[in-house]
Amino acid sequence: MNRIAWILGIALAASSCRNSCQDLCYDMADFLEKECGITVNDADIQTCVDEQAGVDATDRAACRQFDGAKQIEEEWGCEELEGYFAASE
């Protein structure tokens, strides 16, 4: 039982260590699914997260501006977001 709790703790800690640009990958994928009817697969989300791992403080600050669907839609919209992922309907 302790081993399971330890593994879950590591998984939770790792997921909370994402930067704002990595979080935006999930927000954009969520927007595509909910607002555009486009499903983004886990591998494409992970690619986005991996690509955002080393962004600098300026980029992270810019990513923090997009904290919801309204801001994402105002900046990109459905068609433009598709270009960030190899999305499939």
LOVOKE-521346 format. One record per atom (N, C-alpha, C): residue number from 1; atom name; x, y, z. Coordinates in Angstrom, 1 decimal. Layout:
residues N
atom resi=NUM; name=CA; c1=X; c2=Y; c3=Z;
...
END
This chain:
residues 89
atom resi=1; name=N; c1=0.8; c2=-1.2; c3=0.0;
atom resi=1; name=CA; c1=0.0; c2=0.0; c3=0.0;
atom resi=1; name=C; c1=0.9; c2=1.3; c3=0.0;
atom resi=2; name=N; c1=2.0; c2=1.2; c3=0.7;
atom resi=2; name=CA; c1=2.8; c2=2.4; c3=0.8;
atom resi=2; name=C; c1=3.5; c2=2.7; c3=-0.6;
atom resi=3; name=N; c1=3.8; c2=1.6; c3=-1.3;
atom resi=3; name=CA; c1=4.4; c2=1.8; c3=-2.6;
atom resi=3; name=C; c1=3.4; c2=2.5; c3=-3.6;
atom resi=4; name=N; c1=2.1; c2=2.1; c3=-3.5;
atom resi=4; name=CA; c1=1.1; c2=2.8; c3=-4.4;
atom resi=4; name=C; c1=1.0; c2=4.2; c3=-4.0;
atom resi=5; name=N; c1=0.9; c2=4.6; c3=-2.7;
atom resi=5; name=CA; c1=0.8; c2=5.9; c3=-2.3;
atom resi=5; name=C; c1=2.1; c2=6.7; c3=-2.8;
atom resi=6; name=N; c1=3.2; c2=6.1; c3=-2.7;
atom resi=6; name=CA; c1=4.5; c2=6.8; c3=-3.1;
atom resi=6; name=C; c1=4.4; c2=7.1; c3=-4.6;
atom resi=7; name=N; c1=4.0; c2=6.1; c3=-5.4;
atom resi=7; name=CA; c1=3.9; c2=6.2; c3=-6.9;
atom resi=7; name=C; c1=2.9; c2=7.3; c3=-7.2;
atom resi=8; name=N; c1=1.7; c2=7.3; c3=-6.6;
atom resi=8; name=CA; c1=0.7; c2=8.4; c3=-6.8;
atom resi=8; name=C; c1=1.3; c2=9.8; c3=-6.4;
atom resi=9; name=N; c1=2.0; c2=9.8; c3=-5.3;
atom resi=9; name=CA; c1=2.6; c2=11.1; c3=-4.9;
atom resi=9; name=C; c1=3.6; c2=11.6; c3=-5.9;
atom resi=10; name=N; c1=4.4; c2=10.7; c3=-6.5;
atom resi=10; name=CA; c1=5.4; c2=11.1; c3=-7.5;
atom resi=10; name=C; c1=4.6; c2=11.6; c3=-8.7;
atom resi=11; name=N; c1=3.6; c2=10.9; c3=-9.1;
atom resi=11; name=CA; c1=2.8; c2=11.3; c3=-10.3;
atom resi=11; name=C; c1=2.2; c2=12.7; c3=-10.1;
atom resi=12; name=N; c1=1.6; c2=12.9; c3=-8.9;
atom resi=12; name=CA; c1=1.0; c2=14.2; c3=-8.7;
atom resi=12; name=C; c1=2.0; c2=15.3; c3=-8.6;
atom resi=13; name=N; c1=3.1; c2=15.1; c3=-8.0;
atom resi=13; name=CA; c1=4.2; c2=16.1; c3=-8.0;
atom resi=13; name=C; c1=4.7; c2=16.4; c3=-9.4;
atom resi=14; name=N; c1=4.9; c2=15.4; c3=-10.2;
atom resi=14; name=CA; c1=5.4; c2=15.7; c3=-11.5;
atom resi=14; name=C; c1=4.4; c2=16.5; c3=-12.4;
atom resi=15; name=N; c1=3.1; c2=16.2; c3=-12.2;
atom resi=15; name=CA; c1=2.1; c2=16.9; c3=-13.0;
atom resi=15; name=C; c1=1.9; c2=18.4; c3=-12.5;
atom resi=16; name=N; c1=2.3; c2=18.6; c3=-11.2;
atom resi=16; name=CA; c1=2.1; c2=20.0; c3=-10.7;
atom resi=16; name=C; c1=3.4; c2=20.8; c3=-11.0;
atom resi=17; name=N; c1=4.4; c2=20.2; c3=-11.6;
atom resi=17; name=CA; c1=5.6; c2=21.0; c3=-11.9;
atom resi=17; name=C; c1=5.6; c2=21.5; c3=-13.3;
atom resi=18; name=N; c1=4.5; c2=21.5; c3=-14.0;
atom resi=18; name=CA; c1=4.5; c2=22.0; c3=-15.4;
atom resi=18; name=C; c1=4.5; c2=23.6; c3=-15.3;
atom resi=19; name=N; c1=5.1; c2=24.2; c3=-16.4;
atom resi=19; name=CA; c1=5.1; c2=25.6; c3=-16.4;
atom resi=19; name=C; c1=3.9; c2=26.1; c3=-17.1;
atom resi=20; name=N; c1=3.6; c2=27.4; c3=-17.2;
atom resi=20; name=CA; c1=2.4; c2=27.9; c3=-17.7;
atom resi=20; name=C; c1=2.2; c2=27.6; c3=-19.2;
atom resi=21; name=N; c1=3.3; c2=27.5; c3=-20.0;
atom resi=21; name=CA; c1=3.2; c2=27.1; c3=-21.4;
atom resi=21; name=C; c1=2.8; c2=25.7; c3=-21.6;
atom resi=22; name=N; c1=3.3; c2=24.8; c3=-20.7;
atom resi=22; name=CA; c1=2.9; c2=23.4; c3=-20.7;
atom resi=22; name=C; c1=1.5; c2=23.3; c3=-20.3;
atom resi=23; name=N; c1=1.0; c2=24.0; c3=-19.4;
atom resi=23; name=CA; c1=-0.4; c2=24.0; c3=-19.0;
atom resi=23; name=C; c1=-1.3; c2=24.4; c3=-20.1;
atom resi=24; name=N; c1=-0.8; c2=25.4; c3=-20.9;
atom resi=24; name=CA; c1=-1.5; c2=25.9; c3=-22.0;
atom resi=24; name=C; c1=-1.7; c2=24.8; c3=-23.1;
atom resi=25; name=N; c1=-0.8; c2=23.9; c3=-23.2;
atom resi=25; name=CA; c1=-1.0; c2=22.8; c3=-24.2;
atom resi=25; name=C; c1=-2.3; c2=22.0; c3=-23.8;
atom resi=26; name=N; c1=-2.5; c2=21.8; c3=-22.5;
atom resi=26; name=CA; c1=-3.7; c2=21.1; c3=-22.1;
atom resi=26; name=C; c1=-4.9; c2=21.9; c3=-22.3;
atom resi=27; name=N; c1=-4.8; c2=23.2; c3=-22.0;
atom resi=27; name=CA; c1=-5.9; c2=24.1; c3=-22.2;
atom resi=27; name=C; c1=-6.4; c2=24.2; c3=-23.6;
atom resi=28; name=N; c1=-5.4; c2=24.3; c3=-24.5;
atom resi=28; name=CA; c1=-5.7; c2=24.4; c3=-26.0;
atom resi=28; name=C; c1=-6.4; c2=23.1; c3=-26.4;
atom resi=29; name=N; c1=-5.9; c2=22.0; c3=-26.0;
atom resi=29; name=CA; c1=-6.4; c2=20.7; c3=-26.4;
atom resi=29; name=C; c1=-7.9; c2=20.6; c3=-25.9;
atom resi=30; name=N; c1=-8.1; c2=21.0; c3=-24.6;
atom resi=30; name=CA; c1=-9.4; c2=21.0; c3=-24.0;
atom resi=30; name=C; c1=-10.4; c2=21.9; c3=-24.8;
atom resi=31; name=N; c1=-9.9; c2=23.1; c3=-25.2;
atom resi=31; name=CA; c1=-10.7; c2=24.0; c3=-26.0;
atom resi=31; name=C; c1=-11.1; c2=23.4; c3=-27.3;
atom resi=32; name=N; c1=-10.1; c2=22.8; c3=-28.0;
atom resi=32; name=CA; c1=-10.4; c2=22.1; c3=-29.3;
atom resi=32; name=C; c1=-11.5; c2=21.1; c3=-29.1;
atom resi=33; name=N; c1=-11.4; c2=20.3; c3=-28.0;
atom resi=33; name=CA; c1=-12.4; c2=19.2; c3=-27.9;
atom resi=33; name=C; c1=-13.8; c2=19.8; c3=-27.5;
atom resi=34; name=N; c1=-13.8; c2=20.7; c3=-26.6;
atom resi=34; name=CA; c1=-15.1; c2=21.3; c3=-26.1;
atom resi=34; name=C; c1=-15.8; c2=22.3; c3=-27.0;
atom resi=35; name=N; c1=-15.0; c2=23.1; c3=-27.6;
atom resi=35; name=CA; c1=-15.5; c2=24.2; c3=-28.5;
atom resi=35; name=C; c1=-15.5; c2=23.9; c3=-30.0;
atom resi=36; name=N; c1=-14.7; c2=23.0; c3=-30.4;
atom resi=36; name=CA; c1=-14.5; c2=22.8; c3=-31.8;
atom resi=36; name=C; c1=-14.9; c2=21.4; c3=-32.3;
atom resi=37; name=N; c1=-15.1; c2=20.5; c3=-31.3;
atom resi=37; name=CA; c1=-15.4; c2=19.1; c3=-31.6;
atom resi=37; name=C; c1=-14.2; c2=18.3; c3=-32.2;
atom resi=38; name=N; c1=-13.0; c2=18.7; c3=-31.9;
atom resi=38; name=CA; c1=-11.8; c2=18.1; c3=-32.4;
atom resi=38; name=C; c1=-11.1; c2=17.4; c3=-31.2;
atom resi=39; name=N; c1=-10.8; c2=16.1; c3=-31.3;
atom resi=39; name=CA; c1=-10.1; c2=15.4; c3=-30.2;
atom resi=39; name=C; c1=-8.6; c2=15.4; c3=-30.6;
atom resi=40; name=N; c1=-7.8; c2=15.8; c3=-29.6;
atom resi=40; name=CA; c1=-6.3; c2=15.8; c3=-29.7;
atom resi=40; name=C; c1=-5.8; c2=14.6; c3=-28.9;
atom resi=41; name=N; c1=-5.0; c2=13.7; c3=-29.6;
atom resi=41; name=CA; c1=-4.5; c2=12.5; c3=-28.9;
atom resi=41; name=C; c1=-3.5; c2=12.8; c3=-27.9;
atom resi=42; name=N; c1=-3.3; c2=11.9; c3=-26.9;
atom resi=42; name=CA; c1=-2.4; c2=12.1; c3=-25.8;
atom resi=42; name=C; c1=-0.9; c2=12.3; c3=-26.3;
atom resi=43; name=N; c1=-0.5; c2=11.7; c3=-27.3;
atom resi=43; name=CA; c1=0.8; c2=11.8; c3=-27.8;
atom resi=43; name=C; c1=1.1; c2=13.2; c3=-28.4;
atom resi=44; name=N; c1=0.1; c2=13.8; c3=-29.0;
atom resi=44; name=CA; c1=0.3; c2=15.2; c3=-29.5;
atom resi=44; name=C; c1=0.3; c2=16.2; c3=-28.4;
atom resi=45; name=N; c1=-0.5; c2=15.9; c3=-27.3;
atom resi=45; name=CA; c1=-0.4; c2=16.8; c3=-26.2;
atom resi=45; name=C; c1=1.0; c2=16.7; c3=-25.5;
atom resi=46; name=N; c1=1.5; c2=15.5; c3=-25.4;
atom resi=46; name=CA; c1=2.8; c2=15.3; c3=-24.8;
atom resi=46; name=C; c1=3.9; c2=15.9; c3=-25.6;
atom resi=47; name=N; c1=3.8; c2=15.9; c3=-26.9;
atom resi=47; name=CA; c1=4.7; c2=16.6; c3=-27.8;
atom resi=47; name=C; c1=4.7; c2=18.1; c3=-27.5;
atom resi=48; name=N; c1=3.6; c2=18.6; c3=-27.4;
atom resi=48; name=CA; c1=3.5; c2=20.1; c3=-27.1;
atom resi=48; name=C; c1=4.1; c2=20.4; c3=-25.7;
atom resi=49; name=N; c1=3.8; c2=19.5; c3=-24.7;
atom resi=49; name=CA; c1=4.3; c2=19.7; c3=-23.3;
atom resi=49; name=C; c1=5.9; c2=19.6; c3=-23.4;
atom resi=50; name=N; c1=6.4; c2=18.6; c3=-24.1;
atom resi=50; name=CA; c1=7.8; c2=18.5; c3=-24.2;
atom resi=50; name=C; c1=8.5; c2=19.7; c3=-24.8;
atom resi=51; name=N; c1=7.9; c2=20.2; c3=-25.9;
atom resi=51; name=CA; c1=8.4; c2=21.3; c3=-26.6;
atom resi=51; name=C; c1=8.4; c2=22.6; c3=-25.7;
atom resi=52; name=N; c1=7.5; c2=22.7; c3=-24.8;
atom resi=52; name=CA; c1=7.4; c2=23.9; c3=-23.9;
atom resi=52; name=C; c1=8.2; c2=23.7; c3=-22.6;
atom resi=53; name=N; c1=8.9; c2=22.7; c3=-22.5;
atom resi=53; name=CA; c1=9.7; c2=22.4; c3=-21.2;
atom resi=53; name=C; c1=10.7; c2=23.4; c3=-20.9;
atom resi=54; name=N; c1=11.4; c2=23.9; c3=-21.9;
atom resi=54; name=CA; c1=12.5; c2=24.8; c3=-21.6;
atom resi=54; name=C; c1=12.3; c2=26.3; c3=-21.9;
atom resi=55; name=N; c1=11.1; c2=26.7; c3=-22.0;
atom resi=55; name=CA; c1=10.8; c2=28.1; c3=-22.4;
atom resi=55; name=C; c1=11.3; c2=29.0; c3=-21.3;
atom resi=56; name=N; c1=11.6; c2=30.3; c3=-21.7;
atom resi=56; name=CA; c1=12.2; c2=31.2; c3=-20.7;
atom resi=56; name=C; c1=11.0; c2=32.0; c3=-20.0;
atom resi=57; name=N; c1=11.4; c2=32.8; c3=-19.0;
atom resi=57; name=CA; c1=10.5; c2=33.5; c3=-18.2;
atom resi=57; name=C; c1=9.5; c2=34.4; c3=-19.0;
atom resi=58; name=N; c1=10.0; c2=35.0; c3=-20.0;
atom resi=58; name=CA; c1=9.2; c2=35.9; c3=-20.9;
atom resi=58; name=C; c1=8.1; c2=35.1; c3=-21.5;
atom resi=59; name=N; c1=8.4; c2=33.9; c3=-22.1;
atom resi=59; name=CA; c1=7.4; c2=33.1; c3=-22.7;
atom resi=59; name=C; c1=6.4; c2=32.6; c3=-21.7;
atom resi=60; name=N; c1=6.9; c2=32.2; c3=-20.5;
atom resi=60; name=CA; c1=6.0; c2=31.7; c3=-19.5;
atom resi=60; name=C; c1=5.0; c2=32.8; c3=-19.1;
atom resi=61; name=N; c1=5.5; c2=34.0; c3=-19.0;
atom resi=61; name=CA; c1=4.6; c2=35.1; c3=-18.6;
atom resi=61; name=C; c1=3.6; c2=35.3; c3=-19.7;
atom resi=62; name=N; c1=4.0; c2=35.2; c3=-21.0;
atom resi=62; name=CA; c1=3.0; c2=35.3; c3=-22.1;
atom resi=62; name=C; c1=2.0; c2=34.2; c3=-22.0;
atom resi=63; name=N; c1=2.4; c2=33.0; c3=-21.7;
atom resi=63; name=CA; c1=1.4; c2=31.9; c3=-21.7;
atom resi=63; name=C; c1=0.4; c2=32.1; c3=-20.5;
atom resi=64; name=N; c1=0.8; c2=32.7; c3=-19.4;
atom resi=64; name=CA; c1=-0.1; c2=32.9; c3=-18.3;
atom resi=64; name=C; c1=-1.3; c2=33.8; c3=-18.7;
atom resi=65; name=N; c1=-1.1; c2=34.6; c3=-19.8;
atom resi=65; name=CA; c1=-2.2; c2=35.5; c3=-20.2;
atom resi=65; name=C; c1=-3.4; c2=34.7; c3=-20.7;
atom resi=66; name=N; c1=-3.2; c2=33.5; c3=-21.1;
atom resi=66; name=CA; c1=-4.3; c2=32.7; c3=-21.7;
atom resi=66; name=C; c1=-4.8; c2=31.7; c3=-20.6;
atom resi=67; name=N; c1=-5.7; c2=32.2; c3=-19.8;
atom resi=67; name=CA; c1=-6.2; c2=31.4; c3=-18.6;
atom resi=67; name=C; c1=-7.6; c2=30.9; c3=-18.8;
atom resi=68; name=N; c1=-8.1; c2=30.9; c3=-20.0;
atom resi=68; name=CA; c1=-9.4; c2=30.4; c3=-20.2;
atom resi=68; name=C; c1=-9.8; c2=30.3; c3=-21.6;
atom resi=69; name=N; c1=-10.9; c2=29.7; c3=-21.9;
atom resi=69; name=CA; c1=-11.4; c2=29.5; c3=-23.3;
atom resi=69; name=C; c1=-11.6; c2=30.8; c3=-24.0;
atom resi=70; name=N; c1=-12.1; c2=31.8; c3=-23.4;
atom resi=70; name=CA; c1=-12.3; c2=33.1; c3=-24.1;
atom resi=70; name=C; c1=-11.0; c2=33.7; c3=-24.6;
atom resi=71; name=N; c1=-10.0; c2=33.7; c3=-23.8;
atom resi=71; name=CA; c1=-8.7; c2=34.2; c3=-24.2;
atom resi=71; name=C; c1=-8.1; c2=33.4; c3=-25.4;
atom resi=72; name=N; c1=-8.2; c2=32.1; c3=-25.2;
atom resi=72; name=CA; c1=-7.7; c2=31.2; c3=-26.3;
atom resi=72; name=C; c1=-8.5; c2=31.4; c3=-27.6;
atom resi=73; name=N; c1=-9.8; c2=31.5; c3=-27.5;
atom resi=73; name=CA; c1=-10.6; c2=31.8; c3=-28.7;
atom resi=73; name=C; c1=-10.2; c2=33.1; c3=-29.4;
atom resi=74; name=N; c1=-10.1; c2=34.1; c3=-28.5;
atom resi=74; name=CA; c1=-9.7; c2=35.5; c3=-29.0;
atom resi=74; name=C; c1=-8.4; c2=35.5; c3=-29.7;
atom resi=75; name=N; c1=-7.4; c2=34.7; c3=-29.3;
atom resi=75; name=CA; c1=-6.1; c2=34.7; c3=-29.8;
atom resi=75; name=C; c1=-6.0; c2=33.8; c3=-31.1;
atom resi=76; name=N; c1=-6.6; c2=32.6; c3=-31.0;
atom resi=76; name=CA; c1=-6.4; c2=31.6; c3=-32.0;
atom resi=76; name=C; c1=-7.7; c2=31.1; c3=-32.7;
atom resi=77; name=N; c1=-8.7; c2=30.6; c3=-32.0;
atom resi=77; name=CA; c1=-9.8; c2=30.0; c3=-32.6;
atom resi=77; name=C; c1=-9.5; c2=28.6; c3=-33.1;
atom resi=78; name=N; c1=-10.6; c2=27.9; c3=-33.5;
atom resi=78; name=CA; c1=-10.5; c2=26.5; c3=-33.8;
atom resi=78; name=C; c1=-9.5; c2=26.2; c3=-35.0;
atom resi=79; name=N; c1=-9.6; c2=27.0; c3=-36.1;
atom resi=79; name=CA; c1=-8.8; c2=26.6; c3=-37.2;
atom resi=79; name=C; c1=-7.3; c2=26.8; c3=-36.9;
atom resi=80; name=N; c1=-6.9; c2=27.9; c3=-36.2;
atom resi=80; name=CA; c1=-5.5; c2=28.1; c3=-35.9;
atom resi=80; name=C; c1=-4.9; c2=27.1; c3=-34.9;
atom resi=81; name=N; c1=-5.7; c2=26.7; c3=-34.0;
atom resi=81; name=CA; c1=-5.3; c2=25.8; c3=-33.0;
atom resi=81; name=C; c1=-5.0; c2=24.4; c3=-33.5;
atom resi=82; name=N; c1=-5.7; c2=24.0; c3=-34.6;
atom resi=82; name=CA; c1=-5.5; c2=22.7; c3=-35.2;
atom resi=82; name=C; c1=-4.0; c2=22.6; c3=-35.7;
atom resi=83; name=N; c1=-3.4; c2=23.7; c3=-36.0;
atom resi=83; name=CA; c1=-2.0; c2=23.7; c3=-36.4;
atom resi=83; name=C; c1=-1.0; c2=23.3; c3=-35.3;
atom resi=84; name=N; c1=-1.4; c2=23.5; c3=-34.1;
atom resi=84; name=CA; c1=-0.5; c2=23.2; c3=-33.0;
atom resi=84; name=C; c1=-0.5; c2=21.7; c3=-32.7;
atom resi=85; name=N; c1=-1.5; c2=21.0; c3=-33.2;
atom resi=85; name=CA; c1=-1.6; c2=19.5; c3=-32.9;
atom resi=85; name=C; c1=-1.9; c2=18.8; c3=-34.2;
atom resi=86; name=N; c1=-1.6; c2=17.6; c3=-34.3;
atom resi=86; name=CA; c1=-2.0; c2=16.7; c3=-35.4;
atom resi=86; name=C; c1=-3.4; c2=16.2; c3=-35.0;
atom resi=87; name=N; c1=-4.3; c2=17.1; c3=-34.9;
atom resi=87; name=CA; c1=-5.7; c2=16.7; c3=-34.4;
atom resi=87; name=C; c1=-6.5; c2=15.9; c3=-35.5;
atom resi=88; name=N; c1=-7.3; c2=15.1; c3=-34.9;
atom resi=88; name=CA; c1=-8.2; c2=14.3; c3=-35.8;
atom resi=88; name=C; c1=-9.6; c2=14.4; c3=-35.2;
atom resi=89; name=N; c1=-10.6; c2=14.5; c3=-36.1;
atom resi=89; name=CA; c1=-12.0; c2=14.5; c3=-35.7;
atom resi=89; name=C; c1=-12.5; c2=13.2; c3=-35.3;
END
